[in-house]
Amino acid sequence: MKIAVSGASGKTGFRIAEEALKKRFEVRLITRKGSVLPHSLKSCEKEELSLFNNSELDQSLSGVDTLIIATGARPNIDLTGPAKVDAVAVSNQVESCKRVGVKRIILVSSLCVGKLFHPLNLFGLILLWKKVGEDKVINSGIDWTIIRPGGLNESEENLQNQNILYTQKNSQEEGSIPRRLVAKACIEALNTSTAIGKIIEITSSEENKSLTMKKAIEGFNNISNTILEV
Ligand SMILES: NC(=O)c1ccc[n+]([C@@H]2O[C@H](COP(=O)([O-])OP(=O)(O)OC[C@H]3O[C@@H](n4cnc5c(N)ncnc54)[C@H](OP(=O)(O)O)[C@@H]3O)[C@@H](O)[C@H]2O)c1
């Protein structure tokens, strides 16, 4: 299976590519021109392009089975970044996937997406623009999974003691998670058929019970059933 990772030069994106390589997937890195990639990804195919150029996008995604989207506006004084990157560029990527026949999309989004009154929105209403991007993925007609992490950190220490709390959408509002675990969760989603069509929120801590994504999703269904029965 060939996986493309967009935003592969980002702090989550490069880790997703590394985790995909560990699982022996063929990996194609999608970045804008001039992005810097770590040495660990030197064996991957690379495509440098503008996410706002449809023909370049189509070319970069041809032959790809799954696209993992890890792009995101970098903090900047230009407050239009979230609209451009988290909404329009995600939308462009989804449209390109439809044109070239990509079969699966995994989007790295964020906790609290869609909330208006939230301090993160001081950066160009980012949580609202991310909702536009999420909706585009959800309505794509392509098998999708949205991973919404809490606050991201760079920790690579002690990860074996960190367990992920996986919940359904709009269940968590705070908490953090190392980017490495987000990357692992993206690859786990790829191998979990019940993750298709789900928004999965993730944070981590040592106190959480150790669960696979598959087991956690079975719990989601039980909760929905309980609500329906009431
Ligand atoms: N920071 C947090 O605590 C947090 C929490 C929850 C969710 N998230 C979300 O999680 C995702 C990953 O976050 P991160 O902090 O790991 O990412 P990051 O390091 O900021 O990387 C962002 C990636 O997007 C690319 N990008 C930005 N603007 C672009 C543009 N105009 N055209 C093409 N590519 C562009 C960057 O390319 P360059 O390398 O060329 O700049 C980079 O590859 C993002 O969507 C972020 O919003 C973040």
The ligand as an ORCA input file, in Angstrom:
! r2SCAN-3c Opt
* xyz 0 1
  N       0.372     22.540     18.174
  C      -0.563     21.890     18.856
  O      -0.535     21.803     20.095
  C      -1.681     21.223     18.103
  C      -2.707     20.619     18.825
  C      -3.699     19.913     18.138
  C      -3.665     19.838     16.759
  N      -2.671     20.454     16.066
  C      -2.677     20.310     14.603
  O      -1.921     19.146     14.292
  C      -1.340     19.284     12.981
  C       0.164     19.040     13.073
  O       0.720     20.023     13.932
  P       2.313     20.237     14.060
  O       2.522     21.278     15.111
  O       3.014     18.940     14.195
  O       2.627     20.834     12.614
  P       3.830     21.784     12.159
  O       5.120     21.290     12.733
  O       3.458     23.214     12.365
  O       3.854     21.466     10.578
  C       2.902     22.013      9.718
  C       3.094     21.395      8.350
  O       2.187     22.044      7.435
  C       2.949     22.585      6.359
  N       2.373     23.829      5.875
  C       2.075     24.939      6.578
  N       1.611     25.900      5.755
  C       1.640     25.378      4.500
  C       1.287     25.875      3.209
  N       0.835     27.116      3.038
  N       1.466     25.053      2.142
  C       1.932     23.798      2.294
  N       2.271     23.269      3.483
  C       2.132     24.054      4.578
  C       4.338     22.859      6.939
  O       5.271     22.975      5.896
  P       6.676     23.767      6.139
  O       7.569     22.796      6.880
  O       7.155     24.074      4.763
  O       6.358     24.987      6.963
  C       4.513     21.607      7.791
  O       4.854     20.514      6.979
  C      -1.721     20.689     12.505
  O      -2.883     20.630     11.709
  C      -2.015     21.416     13.818
  O      -2.896     22.517     13.634
  C      -1.675     21.135     16.706
*
